[in-house]
Amino acid sequence: MISRLVSLQFFLTFGVLIFLNYFLEIKLLLLARFFPKYGGEVEAFFLALYGAYIFQKMLTSPSRSKVRLRIWTVFSVIFFLQLLVGLIGIESFLQTGKLHWPIPAYIVVGPVFRGGGLFMVFLLLSTIVLVGPAWCSFLCYIGSWDQHLAQIQFRRSRLSFFASLSSFGRGYILLGVIFVALLFNWMQISYFFTIYASLFFIAISLFAFYLSYRKRFMFHCTRFCPIGFLTNLFGRVNPFRMRIDDSCTLCGHCVAKCRYDALNMERVKNKHPSITCTLCADCLEVCDSKSISFYLWSGNKKVEKIFFMLVISLHVVFLGVARI
């Protein structure tokens, strides 16, 4: 059964990559840019093999959370290495040859300021439809570093004010940055001046990462990142749901495992995580009673394999095409 699913996952990923290689005007696959004749097909094949491998690992590994964080970190490293190579002058490693800030919030703010360029917006919306908030646990290029910081064994801080901030505060941050982008556009602020605004935003982001380290949950992703707010909020259009069934023994292992601050004992008793849940599935591996699972809307059939097939396919596609 698993071998058939792995084969299906390979062909799904390969098919999507071949479609992107043949039917988009811009060459997104890197090898297709350097070897136009067969480079895209070769890269699609090896990326699909990689996808099949990590899909099998996600289905069979007893440490699924480590697999997820490892492949997520690899994706982030490759993403920023391509940015670095692009910065030193090899523009083929950039998406369009033009540099943009590698800040997730700019997925929305950038088009507002520029008055166009909606590719990343459509990409974000399509992933929300397919896998909901899993953008934040498999596909975001900086989220893995937030989790690494949150997992460092550090004594919990007494910064209670920051810990008490609501995850909905990200919505106000989103409205704020959109307002600033509209204001800059209306005032015809030069691109050079926006660098200072971006550096200010980056400085606040770094402080949020520091709080992730101090609080041992992903503060940046769950309390600061406006894109995380969008994926959490609109992820409800996605059919996948994480639920806890009646076999739960209230052991609390899932609460200790969750770095997205989506589970506490009250949430466990109510049988569902909070809005900050990103469907990362880390909690599944520590649930001794196997009470946590993926379902489609209000259905009763467990669908973990379908979910992982979709999200791993997207992850590998992003690995091949996502760059600044």
Secondary structure, 3 states (H helix, E strand, C coil): CHHHHHHHHHHHHHHHHHHHHHHCCCCCCHHHHHCCCCHHHHHHHHHHHHHHHHHHHHHHCCCHHHHHHHHHHHHHHHHHHHHHHHHCCCHHHCCCCCCCCCCCCHHHHHHHHHCCCCHHHHHHHHHHHHHHHHHHHHHCCCHHHHHHHHCCCCCCCCCHHHHCCCCCHHHHHHHHHHHHHHHHHHCCCCHHHHHHHHHHHHHHHHHHHHHHHHHCCCHHHHHHCHHHHHHHHHHHHCCEEEEECCCCCCCCHHHHHCCCCCCCHHHHHHCCCCCCCCCCCHHHHHCCCCCEEEEECCCCCECHHHHHHHHHHHHHHHHHHCCC
